[in-house]
Amino acid sequence: MTPPPPPVAEIGLLIYPDCQLSAVHGLTDLFRIASDWSGRPDRHIRVSHWQADASGVAPVWDSHPAEGHRLTHVIAPPSIVMPAHMQPQPARAEWLLNCHAGGTTLCSVCAGAFVLAETGLLNRRRATTHWAFAEQLARRFPEIRLAAEHMVLDEGDIVTAGGILAWTDLGLTLVERLLGPTAMLATARFLLVDPPRSSQRPYASFIPRLDHGDEAIRRAQHHIHAHSAEALPQGELHDIAGLTERTFLRRFTAATGYRPRTYVQQVRIARARSELENGQDAIDRIAWTVGYADVAAFRKSFHKLTGMTPAAYRQAFGPARMASRGESDPPSPAP
């Protein structure tokens, strides 16, 4: 009897306390579907699940049980609790380090980056995580070169992905790497999801920090939010705060994470996004409504912060966005 062909890769999914099990099972299904739709019965991806016990990290499930494991990739999935409540994972971090030393590519999704960061392998390297967790990751692991604007950041031996549902983007990225672009596109079409996205910027929201404890700066922030459509010279803002210009600039940046002009820009573009998502006003009118007399300047600022033009943003997220993309049918799966 002819033995079955070896897998093109074995991807291990690391189960840790409070991890997102839907991502674990979703990725398991995605890699099976990709293998079926690859058009090559002799090319498949083996998937295994790994969990820590008293004796270390061991496999608890295997899609293609066989003698021994040769993990080519390991994925730390998202967490369903906020990073502040995630438990330290020293045993798993040590196992990940040993896997990496043996040639395994390490991957993370969303808050899984916190698990991966415990290895120290992200120090002085670029990595991404969910845009809402980026500041916490930077504080806890300051040596990471955070690049949270990316949805998937492929550094070769380490691949990190952003949002909590970016496991689809990571999974498709690995499918393209292992089975080729045709299999990746066929899988995406079958699952009715987009091919891997490159940026989190269209999805990131501006969340102003108001609980920093600097009352003078908070007064200036409240004024900005109440009058964002008006001209807001910096002199007016530091007068409201009751501070000298130099002190105001230093304290505003420390408290909010933004320079005053950039903060005003964030407030205005956040309002513009809301108008584009929920209304039908012309883009020129929206620009004027949120505080831009120069429509060209508005378009430039909008693209800088979202990575999209206002028209493209409305098409993607507005009330009249397309329900389907009219893609052609994919090829049939391999028998």
Protein Blocks (a to p, Z undefined) as FASTA:
>chain_A
ZZddddfbdcdddddehiafklmmmmmmmmmmmmmmnopakbccddddddddfkbccdfb
dfbgcehjadfbdcddddfbdfklpccdfklmmmmmmmmmnopacddehjlmmmmmmnop
mgopacdddfklmmmmmmmmmmbccdfkbmbdcehjaccdfbfklmmmmmmmmmmmmnoj
klmmmmmmmnopacddfbfklmpccdddfknopaklmmmmmmmmmmmmpccdfklmmmmn
opafklmmmmmmmmnopafklmmmmmmmmmmmmmmmmmmcdfklmmmmnopablklmmmm
mmmmnopafklmmmmmmmkbcfbeoiacdddddZZ
